[in-house]
Amino acid sequence: MKTIRISLNSIDKVKTLVNELGKYDSDFDLISGRYVIDAKSMMGIFSLDLSKPLDLYIHSDADAPAIVEALSPYIVQN
């Protein structure tokens, strides 16, 4: 499992993230405070506070490098 911090500060970013994650069979969770939602759920993502960075848990070790590369436009540097 791998964790990255991402920012989804526009509707277009949410749509493209969901489309990108849909290409993988792995499970993904987005965490905002005490809320955990399925990152492939557009409705779930819009229920979160998108003004702050979110933690994305990637539940796959095999595909993690390719997934992180594909999600590079969303990654927030700490």
C-alpha positions as CSV (number, residue, x, y, z in Angstrom):
1,M,0.0,0.0,0.0
2,K,1.2,3.5,-0.9
3,T,0.0,6.9,0.3
4,I,0.3,10.1,-1.6
5,R,-1.0,13.7,-1.0
6,I,-3.1,15.1,-3.8
7,S,-5.0,18.3,-4.5
8,L,-8.3,18.4,-6.3
9,N,-9.1,22.1,-6.4
10,S,-11.3,22.0,-9.6
11,I,-14.2,20.0,-11.0
12,D,-12.1,19.0,-14.0
13,K,-9.4,17.5,-11.8
14,V,-12.0,15.4,-10.0
15,K,-13.4,14.1,-13.3
16,T,-10.0,13.3,-14.7
17,L,-8.8,11.6,-11.5
18,V,-11.9,9.3,-11.4
19,N,-11.4,8.5,-15.1
20,E,-7.7,7.8,-14.5
21,L,-8.3,5.6,-11.4
22,G,-11.0,3.7,-13.3
23,K,-8.2,2.3,-15.6
24,Y,-6.8,0.2,-12.7
25,D,-8.3,-2.8,-10.9
26,S,-6.8,-1.7,-7.6
27,D,-8.7,-0.1,-4.8
28,F,-8.2,3.5,-3.8
29,D,-9.3,5.5,-0.7
30,L,-9.4,9.2,-0.3
31,I,-9.0,10.4,3.3
32,S,-10.0,13.9,4.6
33,G,-9.9,14.2,8.3
34,R,-12.0,11.3,9.7
35,Y,-13.8,10.6,6.4
36,V,-12.7,7.8,4.1
37,I,-14.3,7.4,0.7
38,D,-13.8,5.3,-2.5
39,A,-11.6,7.4,-4.8
40,K,-13.4,6.0,-7.8
41,S,-16.7,7.6,-6.6
42,M,-17.2,11.1,-8.0
43,M,-20.1,11.7,-5.7
44,G,-18.0,10.6,-2.7
45,I,-15.2,12.9,-3.7
46,F,-17.6,15.9,-3.8
47,S,-18.7,15.1,-0.3
48,L,-15.2,15.9,1.0
49,D,-13.6,19.3,1.7
50,L,-11.6,19.8,-1.5
51,S,-10.1,23.1,-0.4
52,K,-7.4,21.1,1.5
53,P,-5.0,18.4,0.2
54,L,-6.2,14.8,0.6
55,D,-4.4,11.6,1.3
56,L,-4.8,8.9,-1.4
57,Y,-4.2,5.3,-0.3
58,I,-3.3,3.0,-3.2
59,H,-4.1,-0.6,-2.3
60,S,-1.7,-2.1,-4.8
61,D,2.1,-2.6,-4.5
62,A,2.5,-4.0,-8.0
63,D,0.9,-1.1,-9.9
64,A,1.9,1.7,-7.5
65,P,4.8,3.2,-9.5
66,A,2.7,3.4,-12.7
67,I,-0.2,4.9,-10.7
68,V,1.9,7.5,-9.0
69,E,3.4,8.5,-12.4
70,A,-0.1,8.8,-13.9
71,L,-1.3,10.9,-10.9
72,S,1.7,13.3,-10.9
73,P,-0.3,16.3,-11.9
74,Y,-2.4,16.0,-8.7
75,I,0.5,15.3,-6.2
76,V,1.2,18.0,-3.6
77,Q,4.8,18.3,-2.4
78,N,5.0,18.6,1.4
